[in-house]
Amino acid sequence: MADALISFLIEQLASTAFEQMKEKVRLILDVENEVDQLTRSLKQIQAVLKDAEKRQVKEAVVQVWLDELKEVAYEMDNVLDEWNTEALKQQIEKQEHEGESALVIKKKVRFSMPSPSNCFCFGQGSRPIVVRHDIAQTIKDLNSRLTKIAEERDKYQFQSTTTSGIEQPQRPKTSSLVDVSKIFGREDEKHTLISMLLGHSTSTNTVEEERGPLVIPVVGMGGMGKTTLAQLAYNDENVKAHFEKSRWVCVSDPFDEIKIAKAIIGNDDTPISDELDALMQSVSKSMETKRFLLVLDDVWTEDIAEWEKWEKLKLALMSGTKGSRILVTTRKEIVAQRMEATTHMIHLDKLSDQDSLSLFYHIALPNRKKDEIDLFNAIGNKIVSKCSGLPLAIKTLGSLMRYKNKLDQWHDVLNSEMWKIEQVEKTIFHPLLVSYDDLKSEIKRCLLLCASFPKDYEINKDNLIQLWMSQNYLNSKKNKEGQEYFDDLVMRSFFQDFQMDDYENLKSCKMHDIVHDFVQFLTRNECFIIEANDGNQETILPSDIVHHLTLMLAAESPLSLPAPFHTCKTLRSLATFNDRGDTTRIDWDLILQLKCLRALNLSRIGVEEVPKEIGRTLAFEVH
């Protein structure tokens, strides 16, 4: 993200609008020389950022250096916003003073909110001079900090890059989405699972079936293909014909029995009340005398206290007839133990070497002639061996290599330093780091901003592009560029679970859990998600440089926003989610103090009205 920030600042500092404003403050604190020095320092740092961003994952001191750099860059971006705001307001005041018609502003403008310590002073007399002096002093302070950061880069011996751009894959005329209907290496697991679901397996004829629905866990690490296997079985024609009622519920974390109950019941029969007893009664009634299949995908919780919720849900499901099944996917074997379902557990292991190669080449070299495939085989086999049989890793690398048509490009991936990182949190991060490193800097920060969404969140494509626009992540305000960035991320398999609209256009998507873990790992000091269960409980933030904050409001009663957000002076986006649909009390005075806020998402908490000042200052979304 640092590379994209620096590139944007250099572009802004060289813009015509900035040069015009610089003329007005030329004599204040020698600001012209300060800006020139600032630009030189940024260009010097830019030359080593590619190497620094690779090394940050394995070298903590480099991570600290980059964090300091990004903070200065963010503050400089805020100064440019203030600068542009002053220019726009003075233009409006000039036109009004000259009696011209009111200016119609078609381009969306973000107005920074004033604070007592650094306020804009527009008007007649000396007030604009105060504004210019404040801006000039801020530039001088930032320049001093940036100079020290630029000097420090020498001791890390970063490798300088001689090219400013990164080669991008050619866009095929056909769809970039790979057909995943052909699954490699899961035929045995699929056969075993379907046999258990249909009751054909001898292991399912046990006493357990007499005590209620049989629970069948599919266990494996993230990215191993648990959900894919469950989907294959769930959509099998024999399975669909066998069960009278089928339900798919994505659980994730925490285990919310009310959310799960509503999903089982369905929209038509859901009671108005959110009372647990009423919902469980409805669950029992909806499954009564039916042979059902319930899939609980991605169950995480291992807390013993949480399993009281599971016991209540399982009791409500006892109304189903013999032969009913509950299929559970989880990363943790302890989940299966808590469900007392270890007898029928299916462990997903890594793919075999042959299946790994088949999956990789199916994605990386589709419709290629045999002689072309033979040309890349030696290198491709070595690349696949680094994926350790993980389907997600293989698919990610296959998508990356699909648009690399030269042997030296394949060699570059094979020899990438990213493979040598040992401190990453999960093995899957290795191929993801390689794919991430291959992105343009502008697209990198667009991807990283997705760390602000909760796991398993259905991301609306248009809303995501608008969020990028609000953060100035696009070189233009046109939706076309955002669409291109989105398509690039889709093409490289960073998104999945696509939903289409009535015209077969891609409407929304999700991020795989491991990809979400990956982007959170890279933004661990900038993007933060809080589960605000109690409005009176103090919430501790990981640092004072959080720029994107998401609140998960899961309490059963209305809440106020937690108290410590006055420390987030550099907060650029704030999103709140409440799956219960409660109307949440918002401290608007607190939000108005967040002077750097660019996006406010209140779409899931039942807010009916916002102060008029909010609409004047930033882009916001309320549903």
DOLUM-614660 format. One line per 10 residues: number of its first residue (from 0); their letters; for each residue x, y, z of C-alpha. Coordinates in pm, whole numbers, always signed. Layout:
NUM> a> X,Y,Z; ...
***
This chain:
0> madalisfli> +0,+0,+0; +292,+234,+65; +397,+224,-301; +51,+332,-417; +37,+611,-157; +373,+753,-256; +293,+735,-629; -32,+923,-569; +140,+1195,-366; +410,+1250,-628
10> eqlastafeq> +141,+1283,-894; -57,+1530,-683; +246,+1742,-599; +320,+1776,-969; -37,+1867,-1065; -134,+2203,-1210; -379,+2272,-928; -108,+2224,-669; +133,+2453,-855; -134,+2725,-860
20> mkekvrlild> -190,+2692,-487; +185,+2690,-421; +206,+3037,-577; -27,+3172,-308; +186,+3043,-21; +530,+3085,-185; +656,+3334,+73; +523,+3158,+381; +793,+2955,+559; +970,+2907,+226
30> venevdqltr> +708,+2648,+138; +822,+2614,-224; +1159,+2473,-122; +990,+2250,+133; +761,+2102,-134; +1051,+2049,-373; +1249,+1866,-103; +941,+1665,-12; +901,+1552,-373; +1269,+1451,-400
40> slkqiqavlk> +1248,+1244,-81; +933,+1071,-202; +1098,+976,-532; +1406,+842,-352; +1190,+629,-127; +969,+514,-414; +1269,+351,-582; +1312,+100,-297; +950,+38,-196; +904,-279,-401
50> daekrqvkea> +1187,-447,-212; +1075,-302,+122; +720,-432,+85; +852,-782,+12; +1082,-778,+315; +832,-635,+563; +676,-976,+624; +1000,-1134,+745; +1180,-829,+889; +1007,-645,+1172
60> vvqvwldelk> +1233,-340,+1146; +1132,-295,+782; +767,-318,+884; +821,-38,+1139; +999,+174,+875; +709,+126,+633; +453,+208,+903; +628,+539,+974; +643,+613,+603; +274,+541,+552
70> evayemdnvl> +178,+766,+841; +363,+1060,+687; +206,+978,+349; -143,+968,+498; -89,+1300,+673; +40,+1454,+351; -269,+1327,+173; -478,+1506,+435; -285,+1827,+372; -355,+1799,-1
80> dewntealkq> -724,+1757,+80; -715,+2072,+288; -531,+2251,+11; -786,+2148,-253; -1073,+2235,-20; -940,+2586,+30; -896,+2629,-344; -1252,+2517,-413; -1405,+2733,-141; -1215,+3040,-253
90> qiekqehege> -1331,+2977,-609; -1692,+2958,-493; -1659,+3271,-278; -1499,+3457,-567; -1783,+3369,-803; -2042,+3464,-545; -1862,+3791,-477; -1856,+3872,-849; -2228,+3801,-870; -2195,+3499,-1094
100> salvikkkvr> -2445,+3217,-1079; -2388,+2950,-819; -2130,+2696,-917; -2272,+2355,-998; -2019,+2101,-882; -2055,+1774,-1065; -1746,+1613,-920; -1782,+1468,-570; -1570,+1662,-320; -1466,+1552,+27
110> fsmpspsncf> -1464,+1840,+276; -1236,+1785,+571; -1403,+1855,+904; -1244,+2131,+1110; -1103,+2077,+1456; -1017,+2344,+1715; -643,+2281,+1679; -622,+2303,+1300; -921,+2477,+1152; -977,+2643,+819
120> cfgqgsrpiv> -1032,+3015,+835; -1200,+3129,+516; -1323,+3474,+455; -1197,+3830,+420; -892,+4003,+562; -617,+3796,+720; -814,+3474,+763; -686,+3303,+443; -332,+3388,+555; -392,+3186,+872
130> vrhdiaqtik> -496,+2889,+660; -191,+2917,+437; +42,+2947,+735; -105,+2636,+897; -67,+2436,+575; +286,+2558,+519; +388,+2472,+876; +239,+2124,+839; +430,+2069,+514; +752,+2178,+684
140> dlnsrltkia> +698,+1936,+973; +614,+1648,+739; +918,+1723,+526; +1142,+1700,+829; +999,+1361,+925; +1017,+1232,+569; +1381,+1338,+535; +1473,+1125,+836; +1280,+829,+694; +1456,+870,+358
150> eerdkyqfqs> +1794,+875,+531; +1714,+561,+728; +1648,+360,+412; +2022,+330,+348; +2085,+113,+653; +1840,-151,+526; +2026,-187,+195; +1709,-205,-10; +1733,-307,-373; +1631,-24,-603
160> tttsgieqpq> +1395,-86,-893; +1463,+71,-1230; +1111,+31,-1363; +806,+217,-1244; +547,-22,-1382; +466,-390,-1346; +376,-595,-1647; +10,-687,-1640; -151,-994,-1797; -331,-950,-2126
170> rpktsslvdv> -705,-960,-2089; -859,-1250,-2276; -1165,-1186,-2490; -1343,-1471,-2322; -1437,-1469,-1954; -1148,-1482,-1710; -1349,-1690,-1467; -1228,-2050,-1468; -1482,-2329,-1479; -1447,-2499,-1140
180> skifgredek> -1710,-2767,-1206; -1429,-3014,-1278; -1282,-3103,-939; -950,-3283,-917; -862,-3536,-652; -1181,-3546,-443; -1362,-3835,-610; -1303,-4076,-319; -1405,-3821,-57; -1715,-3731,-257
190> htlismllgh> -1818,-4096,-287; -1765,-4152,+86; -1959,-3842,+183; -2255,-3913,-45; -2271,-4270,+86; -2291,-4136,+441; -2559,-3885,+348; -2772,-4147,+173; -2719,-4408,+445; -2548,-4651,+210
200> ststntveee> -2232,-4666,+415; -2227,-4942,+676; -2068,-4703,+924; -2383,-4493,+933; -2606,-4774,+1057; -2532,-4707,+1422; -2710,-4627,+1742; -2635,-4260,+1681; -2905,-4241,+1414; -3161,-4346,+1672
210> rgplvipvvg> -3073,-4043,+1885; -3141,-3783,+1616; -2991,-3641,+1296; -2650,-3788,+1216; -2372,-3525,+1223; -2100,-3567,+957; -1802,-3331,+994; -1562,-3252,+708; -1237,-3137,+867; -933,-2976,+705
220> mggmgkttla> -718,-2663,+704; -832,-2348,+528; -813,-2367,+152; -822,-2748,+149; -1158,-2766,-31; -1402,-2847,+251; -1673,-2615,+122; -1621,-2737,-235; -1666,-3098,-127; -1980,-3008,+68
230> qlayndenvk> -2118,-2824,-235; -2051,-3122,-461; -2245,-3350,-229; -2522,-3098,-159; -2590,-3053,-532; -2567,-3420,-624; -2891,-3528,-793; -2926,-3842,-579; -2877,-3638,-261; -3131,-3375,-367
240> ahfeksrwvc> -3387,-3645,-444; -3324,-3826,-116; -3400,-3539,+123; -3735,-3367,+156; -3578,-3044,+281; -3225,-2906,+240; -3069,-2596,+392; -2723,-2440,+357; -2603,-2210,+635; -2264,-2035,+647
250> vsdpfdeiki> -2181,-2016,+1017; -1830,-1866,+1052; -1758,-1707,+1389; -1927,-1662,+1631; -2185,-1941,+1644; -2501,-1728,+1628; -2796,-1960,+1694; -3051,-1691,+1604; -2892,-1625,+1264; -2868,-1999,+1199
260> akaiignddt> -3227,-2060,+1308; -3356,-1792,+1073; -3161,-1941,+784; -3307,-2286,+854; -3663,-2157,+879; -3646,-1940,+569; -3786,-1593,+503; -4151,-1692,+466; -4189,-1864,+802; -3956,-1662,+1020
270> pisdeldalm> -4137,-1532,+1331; -4144,-1158,+1392; -3988,-1200,+1735; -3617,-1267,+1781; -3688,-1456,+2102; -3476,-1771,+2106; -3759,-1996,+2220; -3992,-1880,+1944; -3724,-1934,+1680; -3636,-2282,+1805
280> qsvsksmetk> -4002,-2377,+1805; -4021,-2263,+1443; -3708,-2464,+1356; -3862,-2773,+1511; -4189,-2720,+1325; -4016,-2658,+989; -3828,-2988,+1013; -4107,-3191,+1168; -4163,-3535,+1006; -3918,-3447,+728
290> rfllvlddvw> -3595,-3615,+626; -3370,-3313,+598; -3013,-3222,+509; -2862,-2925,+692; -2515,-2800,+597; -2336,-2586,+857; -2043,-2449,+663; -1733,-2315,+836; -1796,-2377,+1205; -1520,-2226,+1419
300> tediaewekw> -1604,-2194,+1785; -1442,-2432,+2033; -1552,-2256,+2351; -1742,-2498,+2575; -1986,-2224,+2678; -2074,-2168,+2312; -2182,-2527,+2274; -2493,-2471,+2482; -2621,-2292,+2172; -2545,-2598,+1959
310> eklklalmsg> -2727,-2827,+2204; -3039,-2610,+2185; -3028,-2609,+1806; -2973,-2984,+1785; -3266,-3040,+2021; -3491,-2838,+1790; -3374,-3050,+1496; -3477,-3374,+1668; -3821,-3338,+1507; -3682,-3460,+1174
320> tkgsrilvtt> -3731,-3822,+1071; -3469,-4096,+1071; -3215,-4050,+795; -3176,-3676,+847; -2822,-3545,+824; -2623,-3245,+949; -2310,-3186,+740; -2050,-2965,+911; -1732,-2818,+762; -1465,-2694,+999
330> rkeivaqrme> -1093,-2629,+1027; -1080,-2766,+1380; -1119,-3128,+1483; -1223,-3016,+1831; -1545,-2886,+1673; -1630,-3240,+1564; -1548,-3362,+1913; -1780,-3107,+2070; -2053,-3226,+1835; -1982,-3587,+1938
340> atthmihldk> -1942,-3674,+1572; -1590,-3820,+1547; -1717,-4160,+1426; -1821,-4027,+1084; -1559,-3756,+1040; -1402,-3701,+696; -1049,-3558,+696; -944,-3368,+387; -576,-3416,+318; -366,-3242,+57
350> lsdqdslslf> -408,-3333,-306; -180,-3597,-454; +102,-3483,-678; -82,-3595,-989; -409,-3429,-888; -220,-3111,-799; -59,-3100,-1141; -390,-3171,-1315; -563,-2886,-1130; -276,-2645,-1193
360> yhialpnrkk> -246,-2709,-1566; -625,-2710,-1610; -618,-2346,-1493; -272,-2229,-1604; -257,-2380,-1954; -614,-2427,-2080; -663,-2522,-2443; -289,-2530,-2507; -123,-2767,-2751; +84,-3053,-2615
370> deidlfnaig> +414,-2905,-2728; +333,-2581,-2544; +247,-2771,-2227; +568,-2972,-2253; +764,-2649,-2280; +640,-2524,-1940; +619,-2862,-1765; +959,-2863,-1595; +911,-2520,-1437; +539,-2572,-1373
380> nkivskcsgl> +601,-2895,-1181; +846,-2715,-952; +596,-2432,-892; +320,-2680,-808; +545,-2863,-562; +567,-2542,-358; +188,-2540,-308; +201,-2846,-79; -114,-2996,-227; -337,-2708,-113
390> plaiktlgsl> -617,-2658,-370; -653,-2285,-302; -279,-2231,-338; -272,-2429,-662; -569,-2240,-802; -415,-1907,-705; -83,-1987,-873; -261,-2135,-1174; -457,-1814,-1220; -133,-1614,-1194
400> mryknkldqw> +52,-1825,-1453; -246,-1839,-1692; -148,-1504,-1846; +231,-1545,-1839; +335,-1674,-2179; +713,-1660,-2152; +951,-1904,-1985; +1142,-1626,-1807; +816,-1508,-1648; +761,-1856,-1505
410> hdvlnsemwk> +1122,-1860,-1383; +1066,-1526,-1208; +775,-1672,-1011; +966,-1990,-928; +1266,-1792,-801; +1064,-1524,-620; +1199,-1425,-281; +845,-1445,-148; +878,-1825,-130; +1154,-1790,+130
420> ieqvektifh> +934,-1620,+390; +908,-1836,+702; +727,-1604,+943; +394,-1591,+764; +102,-1722,+965; -18,-1991,+725; +143,-2197,+452; -110,-2069,+201; +36,-1719,+230; +334,-1820,+17
430> pllvsyddlk> +150,-1842,-318; -77,-1553,-221; +226,-1334,-159; +357,-1418,-504; +26,-1326,-668; -4,-1013,-453; +349,-904,-543; +256,-926,-913; -23,-667,-879; +14,-303,-974
440> seikrclllc> +55,-84,-666; -282,+82,-730; -459,-254,-725; -269,-374,-420; -420,-111,-195; -766,-176,-341; -730,-541,-243; -595,-458,+103; -893,-235,+179; -1106,-552,+166
450> asfpkdyein> -954,-637,+505; -1209,-395,+650; -1497,-629,+557; -1599,-910,+795; -1521,-1266,+698; -1772,-1430,+465; -1922,-1089,+387; -2098,-1062,+53; -1922,-768,-108; -2131,-568,-351
460> kdnliqlwms> -1910,-480,-646; -2048,-129,-698; -2023,-46,-327; -1665,-169,-321; -1570,+52,-615; -1738,+349,-445; -1534,+277,-133; -1216,+281,-343; -1327,+614,-491; -1388,+763,-147
470> qnylnskknk> -1030,+680,-49; -886,+832,-369; -760,+489,-474; -857,+541,-837; -666,+769,-1070; -999,+897,-1200; -1349,+919,-1061; -1484,+702,-1338; -1641,+370,-1257; -1458,+214,-1555
480> egqeyfddlv> -1121,+215,-1383; -1267,+63,-1067; -1429,-206,-1280; -1089,-285,-1436; -926,-317,-1094; -1208,-542,-975; -1182,-761,-1287; -807,-797,-1233; -860,-922,-877; -1128,-1163,-1000
490> mrsffqdfqm> -897,-1289,-1272; -631,-1371,-1013; -874,-1563,-787; -870,-1320,-496; -1252,-1327,-502; -1497,-1616,-521; -1867,-1708,-472; -1988,-1476,-744; -2351,-1366,-768; -2494,-1240,-1095
500> ddyenlksck> -2776,-993,-1160; -3071,-1046,-1394; -2855,-946,-1688; -2577,-1195,-1600; -2346,-918,-1483; -2132,-988,-1180; -2309,-829,-884; -2125,-944,-572; -1856,-1174,-444; -1684,-1298,-131
510> mhdivhdfvq> -1325,-1350,-21; -1203,-1693,+79; -1121,-1703,+449; -752,-1758,+384; -736,-1467,+141; -910,-1257,+408; -654,-1372,+665; -381,-1279,+421; -498,-920,+359; -557,-871,+731
520> fltrnecfii> -203,-991,+793; -67,-724,+558; -286,-448,+708; -267,-552,+1073; -198,-195,+1193; -431,-14,+953; -753,-215,+926; -925,-341,+1238; -1252,-522,+1307; -1408,-500,+1653
530> eandgnqeti> -1691,-708,+1795; -1865,-445,+2009; -2081,-667,+2229; -2127,-420,+2511; -2155,-48,+2466; -2018,+7,+2819; -1714,-213,+2766; -1393,-32,+2677; -1255,-137,+2341; -880,-152,+2299
540> lpsdivhhlt> -737,-71,+1958; -408,-230,+1844; -250,+108,+1769; -328,+475,+1724; -273,+452,+1347; -588,+258,+1261; -725,+405,+939; -1014,+169,+861; -1238,+51,+1142; -1528,-195,+1130
550> lmlaaespls> -1767,-248,+1421; -1959,-575,+1452; -2255,-483,+1671; -2385,-822,+1782; -2561,-732,+2105; -2931,-798,+2155; -3013,-444,+2261; -2942,-107,+2098; -2590,+21,+2151; -2394,+339,+2142
560> lpapfhtckt> -2060,+337,+1967; -1778,+237,+2205; -1597,+525,+2369; -1230,+526,+2262; -1273,+637,+1902; -1165,+991,+1979; -811,+849,+1967; -856,+750,+1602; -774,+1091,+1466; -660,+949,+1133
570> lrslatfndr> -963,+725,+1076; -1055,+722,+706; -1345,+478,+698; -1592,+357,+959; -1833,+71,+893; -2089,-74,+1130; -2273,-402,+1091; -2557,-542,+1299; -2710,-863,+1165; -2994,-839,+1420
580> gdttridwdl> -3130,-529,+1248; -3157,-331,+1573; -3167,+46,+1557; -2837,+156,+1705; -2778,+481,+1887; -2500,+678,+1721; -2292,+950,+1884; -2291,+1188,+1588; -2080,+1447,+1771; -1808,+1185,+1801
590> ilqlkclral> -1823,+1099,+1431; -1809,+1466,+1334; -1479,+1492,+1521; -1318,+1238,+1287; -1184,+1501,+1049; -1010,+1255,+814; -1315,+1032,+767; -1391,+968,+401; -1646,+686,+409; -1917,+602,+662
600> nlsrigveev> -2117,+282,+619; -2429,+257,+837; -2613,+20,+608; -2677,-260,+859; -2780,-92,+1184; -3124,+54,+1119; -3031,+424,+1118; -3315,+624,+964; -3167,+975,+966; -2824,+1134,+981
610> pkeigrtlaf> -2725,+1493,+1059; -2706,+1718,+755; -2338,+1790,+831; -2251,+1427,+748; -2376,+1457,+393; -2171,+1771,+345; -1846,+1619,+454; -1809,+1263,+325; -1954,+980,+124; -2188,+768,+334
620> evh> -2424,+476,+290; -2744,+418,+485; -3000,+151,+400
***
